[in-house]
Amino acid sequence: MVGLPARGKTHIARRLARYLSWLGYSTRVFNVGNYRRARLGSQKDQSFFDPDNAEASAARAEVAKVALDDMVAWFADGGEVGLYDATNSTRERRLQVADRCRAAGLQVVFVESLCEDEEVIESNIRQTKLHMPDYANFDPERAVDDFRQRIANYARVYEPVVPDEGSFVKLIDVGRRLEAHRIQGYLPSRLVYFLMNLHPIPRPIYLTRHGESLFNVEHRIGGDSLLSPRGEAFAARLSGFVAKEIGEDREISIFTSTLRRTIETARPLGRTTVEWRALDEIDAGDCDGMTYEEIQRRLPDEYESRESHKFDYRYPRGESYRDVIRRLEPVIVEIERERTPVMVVAHQAVLRALYAYLMDRPPHECPHIEVPLHTVIKLTPTTYACAEERIALGPTASAITRP
C-alpha cells in the first residue's frame, strides 16, 4: 500500500484481504501502524512523525523492517497474498520493500491511494482516526489538529509512485479514477477488477431467503417449486418491510436467482429486479428433489461424505460450497459497486457464502452459518467491518433448516 495518512489505505487493504480470503487465497494484512503501537506505544503525537526527528525516524524504520520480515517469513510458511499496509511514502522506502520481496521471489504490486478532496479527508479523520489508540482520551479537536499535522509531516517528503518502479494501481479521489501500469497475471488482474468497483459510500445490504416453498414443506432439496401459502404470506410481509425500511421513493437494487421461489418472493415488492443465475441454489445433482432421509437410505456413502466434509463435498453431478463461491464472484463485485441499498433474495447455501464474504468469515465456515427462512439479515458496512441486524418477519416456517 502507498499513500498519505487518511487516504483509506487500511480500508482498501482489509477489503482486498476479505475478497482474496473468500476466494480461497491464504491472505494476511501486515499493518505497520499496529507493529509501531505494539513495540513503541500508541501515544505518539505528530512530532514522532516529523521527518527531521532522526531518532523517531530510525525507530519507525526499524518497526517497518520487522513487519516486512514477518511478512516474508509468512510467505515462506505458505502464505499467498500479503498486504504490506504502511504509508511507503518515498521512492527510497518502496525500493527497499520491493528489493526485499523480489529477493524472496515475490511479485510486487503497489496500490496507491491519492486524494485531495478535503471533505473526504476530514470525514476519514473524524470517522476512523479519532478512534485510534493513538488518540485515546484526547480532546477530539486537539486530536484532529494533531493528525492533520501528522499528514503534513508525511506530505513534506511524499513521492507518488512512478512507472519505472514497476507494477502499480493508483486509486484517485476514492475511486473516481483508476490508473493501472504493467499489471500482468491472473491475480493482479483480479485485483484491478475488484478495485475498479470499490467505493466507501455506506449503504445497507439485505440478505433473505425466499419464502417457504412447497419443497421446503416436504423437506426436499433443490427443485424449482412454487411458494407455499406460508411463503406467500412472507413475501407480502417482506414488501411491507421494504416499503417502511427504504421508503417508496428511495432506490434499492434487488437481486434474485432465476428460480421461481425467489422471483415470487420479490414480486410483491413492486420494484425492478435483476435475476442472476449465479444466485441459484447449490446444484444437488443426482440428489435434486430428494429428502436427506432418502439420501441417507439410498446413497449412504454420499450422505456420510457430505456430513464429514460439507464445504468440499460435491453432490454427484452437482456442486460443492467451494463451487458456489467461485460462481458468486461477479455478484460480489456488483454488490461492492452498488451505491444504493441492495437486497438479495436467494437460497440458503448461496446466502451463507455471501454472508461469509460480507462478515469476513473463513469460507470453510459457510455450511454452518445460520440463515433461517422468513428472516431478513441487514448488514451495514462500516470502515473496517459490517454491523449486523436480524429481523424476523412473521411465523417461523415449518421447513427443516439443516446445519
N, C-alpha and C positions, 0 to 999 in steps of 0.2 A: 504494500500500500504506500501511496505517496500523497502528501498534501498538508496544507497548514491545519492547525487545530480548528475544530468546529466546522469542518467540511464534510463530515459524515463518513469518515474512513472506517471507523469501527462498525457503524451501522451497515455499511456495504460489506465489510469483511464477514460479519456474522450472517448476513443474508446469503452470501456466497457459500459459506460453510454449511448452512442449513440445506441449501439446494443440492450441493455436491454430496453431502452425507446421505440425503434422502435418495439420491441416485445410486448409492452403494459404494461411493469412494471413501476411503479412510481419510478424513479431513480434520484439521485442527487449526485453531487460531492461536497465534503466539503474540499476545498484546504486550508490547514493551512497557507501556504505562503501568500495567499490573506488576510486571517484574520490578519496575522502579519503586512502586509503592511498597512491595513486599520486602525489598532489600534496603531501601533508603528512608522509608517512612513516607506517609502521604501528605503531611502538612508542609508543602513546599510552595512558597509564594513565587511571583513572577521573576524575581531576581535569580532563582535557581535555573531559569531557562534563558538567561541572558548569555548570548554567545561570547561576551567579553569576560564572563565568570569562568576562568580557566579551571578551577577546582571542580565546580559543578559540571562543566562540560566533560571533563575526564570521567567523572562518576557516571554521567548519563551514557557516555560511550561504552563504558565497561558493562553496564547493565544491558545495553543493546546487544553487545557481543555475547553475553550469557544467553539471552533469548535466542539469538541466531544459532549458537552452538547447540542449544536444546533442540531447536527445530531440525538441524542437520542430523543429530543423533536419532531423533524420532523417525526421520525418513529411513535411516539405516535399519531401523527396527520394524519397517513395514509400512510406514505412512505413505500416502499417495499424493495428497494436496495439502501443502502448508500455506497459511496466510500470515505473512510477517507484517503485523499491524503496528506501524510507527509512522512518524512524520517523514522520515527518509528524505529530508528537505534539501539536501545538497547533492550535487553530482558526485562529489568525493565519497559521501556516505553510501550512495546507491552502488557505486563501483565496488566498494568493499563487500557489500551484501551480495552483489552479482558474482563477483570472483569467488567468494566462499561457496556459494551454491553451485556454480558451474564446475568448480573443482571436485565437488561431490557427485557430479553427473546429473544435476537437476536442471530442468528447464525453468527459466525465469521470465515472468511477465509482470511489468509494472502496471498497477491500476492507480491512476492519479485522479483525485477529485479536486476540481478547480471551481471556485465560486466567489463572485464579487457582489452578490446580492445581499445587501446589508440586512434586509428583513429575514432572510433565511439564516444568516449567521447569528443574528440576535436570537431568533427562535431556538436554534440549536444550543446556544449558550444557556439560555434560561430553562429549556426543557431537559437537557441532559447534563451539562457541565456543572450546574449548581448542585446537582445531586451526587457528584463525585466525592469520594472520601477526602480528596484534597481540600474541599470546602465545607467539611462538616463543622457545624456551629458557627459558620461565617455569616455576617450580615449579607443578605442577597445582593445589594447594590455594591457593596465592597467586593464581593466575590466576582461580580460581573466586570468591575473595573480591573481587578487583578488578572482575570482571564484574558481580557482584551489586551492588556499589556504583554501577557504571555504570547498571544498571537503576534503582536508587533515584534517581539524578540525573534520569533521564528521567521517573520517576514523579512527581516533585515538581511538574512543570508539565504533566503529561499531561491532555488533554481528549478524551474519547470523541467520535466523530462524532455529530452530532445532525441531526434531519430537515431543518432549514432550510438545511443545507449542500449538499443535492442528492441525487443517486443514491448509494446505498451498499449494500454487503452486509457483514454482520457474522458472522464465524465465532466461535462462543463455545465455549471449552473443547475445542479440537481437533475441531470439527465436531459436538459433541453437540447443538448448537442453531445454527440459521441464521436470520438476520433479513435481509429484503430490503426496500428502500424506493425507490420511484419508479424501478424498473427497467423501461426501455422499449426496444423494438427487438430485432431478432433476435439480434445478437451478445451484448449484455448478458444476455439470457435464457439463451443457451447457457452463459455463464459461471456463472450461478446453478445451472443444472442440473449442471454439472461439479463445482462447489464443494460441492454438497449430498452428493456421493458420495466426496469426498476424505477420506482419513484417513492418519495416519502409521504405522500398525501394519505392521511388516516381515513379509513372507511371500514365499516363493519363487513364481515363475511359470515353469511348464514349457511349452515350445513343442515340438511334434513333428509331423512329417508322418505321415500314415497309413503302414502297411506297404506294401511294394511291391505294386502292383496288376497285374492281367492286362494292362491298357492300358499300364502302365509297361514291362512286358516287351516289348511290341510298339512301344514308343516313340510311343504315340498320346496326344494331349492330350484333356482333358475326359472326358466319358463318366461312367458310373456303374458301373464294373466292380467285380468282387469282388477279394479279395486273392489273390495268387499264393502258392504254398507258402512261398516265402521271406518274403512279407509276413505270413503266419500265424505263422511262427516268430518274427518280430519282435514281433508282438502278445503272444506268450507271454513273451518276454524283457522287454517293457515292463511286463507285470503283475508280474514278479519285481522289477523295478527299483522300481516304486511301493511294493510291499509292504516292501522294505528301506528305501527313502528316506523314506517317510511313516509307515509302520507300519500295523498292522491296525486300530487304534482311532482314529487321528488322522483328522480330517475333511479331505477335499480336494474342491474343486469341479472337475468335469471337463466341458469343453465340446467338442462335436464339431459337424461340419457335418451336413447331412441326407443326405449321400451315403454309400452302403453301405461304401465302403472305410475311412472314418473310424469309422463305427459298429462295424464288425467289429474294427477295431484296438483300440477301447476296451472291447469286450465282455469279454475275459478279465480285465479289472481287477476285475470283480465289484462295481462301485460304481455308484451312480446317476449318470447322465449327463444333460446338457441339450443338446438338438440346436438349433443356430442356423442358419437359412437364410442369415443374414448371413455365416457362415463357409464357405459353399460356394465351390468353386474359381472363379477368374475364368471368366466365360462366354465360351467361344471362338466362339459364334455359328455361322456357316456353316462354320467350321473344326473344329467339335467332332468328335472321333473321327479326325481326320487326323493324320498324322505331319508333322513340319516339312519333311521332304523332299517330301512330297506337296503341301504348301502352296507350297513354292518352285517346284515344277513346274507346278501348276495355277493358282496365283494369285501370279505373280512380283511384281506391283506391291504386293500386300498384304505379302508376305514382306519386300521391301525397305523398305517403310514401317515395319514393325514393328522391323526391325533398326536403323533410323535414329532412331526416336523411340519408344523402348519404353515410357516412362512414360505418354505421352499417346495411344499407338496404341490404337485400339479395333477389335477384331475385327468383321468385317461382321455386323451384327445381334447383336453381343456387347458385351463390356465392355473398359475400359482399367484400368490400375492406379489411375488417378485415381478411376474409378467404384468400385473395390473399397474404397478408403479411405473414400469417403463412406458406403458401406453398413456399414462396420465401426464407426462411431461408437458405436452402442449397446453393442457388445461391449466397446469400450474403457472406457466408463463402468462397465459391470458388473465388469470386471476391477479397476478402481480401487475399486469399492465392496466387493468381497470382502475379508474379513478372514482367511480361511483360505488355504492353498496352492491354487493354480489350475493346472490342466493343460489346454492347448488342443491337441486333436488335429485337425489341419486339413490344408491344402494349401499348396503352395509359394508361390504369389502372395499368398495371404492371410497366411501366416506372415511373409513378407517385410515386408508392410505393418505387422503387429503388432510385429515386431522393430524396425522403423524408429521406431515411436512410442516403445516402451519404452526404446530406446537413444538417443533424441533424434537420429536421423539424418534429414537432409532427405528429404522424400517422393520427390524425383526419383531418389534412390539405390535405392529399393525394388527395381527389376528386377535389380539387380546384387548383392544380398545373398545370400550362400551359405547355403542351408538344405537340407542333404543329407538323403536318406532314411535311416531307421534310426539317427537321432541325436536325442538329447534336448538342447535348449538350455535351461539353467537360468539364469534371470535373477532376481537378488535385489535389489530396490530398496533403495538407501541414501538418505541425506538428500538428496543432490543428483544422484544418478546411479543406475546399475544395475551390479552385479557380474555377470560372465558366466562360465559354465562349459558346455562342450560334452561330452556323454557319448555315445560311440558304443556302440551295443548290437548287437554281433554283426557278421556279414559285411556288407560293402557290397553294396547291391542292384545288379542288372545294368542298371537303367534309366539312361538318359542324363538328367542334370540340366543343362538349358540355361541359360546366363547371361542 
